[in-house]
Amino acid sequence: MKATSTVQVETDRVVVTQWRFAPGDETGHHLHAYDYVVVPLTTGTVRVQDASGEREMEMQAGVSYARPAGVEHNLVNANEYEFRFVEIELR
């Protein structure tokens, strides 16, 4: 199943989106056109699928990270509970 995304703020400089994943939900393969920051709202594990293969990544609620434009991947909720984060794209 596809994760649910809700755009909370969109301006000419930033897009803020909340992502909600039921167990096993995924974003679908996508390319980030902009630099972005992720703020996990839930502590848990996501499975990252990209050109280098598949790996699990631990996220901790409130511990943010940033990535540059050009990241291409699919994220899957590897938990047995809903997983959520906020993504902030910098245009």
N, C-alpha and C positions, 0 to 999 in steps of 0.2 A: 504494500500500500504506500501511497504517497504521503509524506509529511505535510502538515498544514502550515502555510505561511500567511502571516497577517502584517501588512505594511502599516506601521504605526505613525511614521513621519516620513514625508517625502518633500524635499526642497531641491533647488538647483545645485546644492552642495552636498547633501547627505540623504541616504535612505536607511531608515531604521525598520527592521523586520523582525517579528517574533516568530520563531519556528517551534512547532509542537510535534513530537514524534510518539506515536503509540509504539509498543514493542514491535520491532521488525520493520517499522516504517523507514522510508529513505527519501532523500532529497531528489534523487534522480541525478544522472551524470550532468554536470554543468561546469561552465567556465566563469570565473570571477573577472569581470571587466574592470573592476576598481579595487584599490586597496580597501581592506576591511578589518574590522575588529569584531570579535565574538565575545559576548558576555554570557557565560553559562548561568542559567537560573536553577539548574538541577545538577547534582553531582552524579556522575555515571560514566559509562563507556560508550563511545561511538566507534563503529567500524569504518575505516577510511579505505575507499577503493579508488586507486589512481593508476597512472601509467607504470609506477614502480611495483604495483601489486596490491596486497591487502594487509592492513595492520589495524590494531586496536589502539585507541587513544583515550586516555582518562581525562575527564574534565571535572573540575571542582566548582561548585556554585560560587559565583562572585570572583573567580580568578580568570581575568580576561587575557586574551592573546590577540596578536595582529598578524596578518598575512598580506603580501603584496598582490597586486593585480596579476592575473595570469594563472592563478591556481586553478587546476582542473581536477574535479573529483566527484565522487558520490559519497554521501554520509548515510550510515544505517544505524538506527538505535539498537544497540546490542544488549540493552537492559530488559528486565521483565516488568518494567514500569514506564510510564510516560517520561520522556526526556524533553527539556525545553532550553532554548537559548535565544538571545537577542543578537542579531547581526547588524552592524553599522557599516554601511558602505560609504566611502568618501569619494565623491565625484570630482 
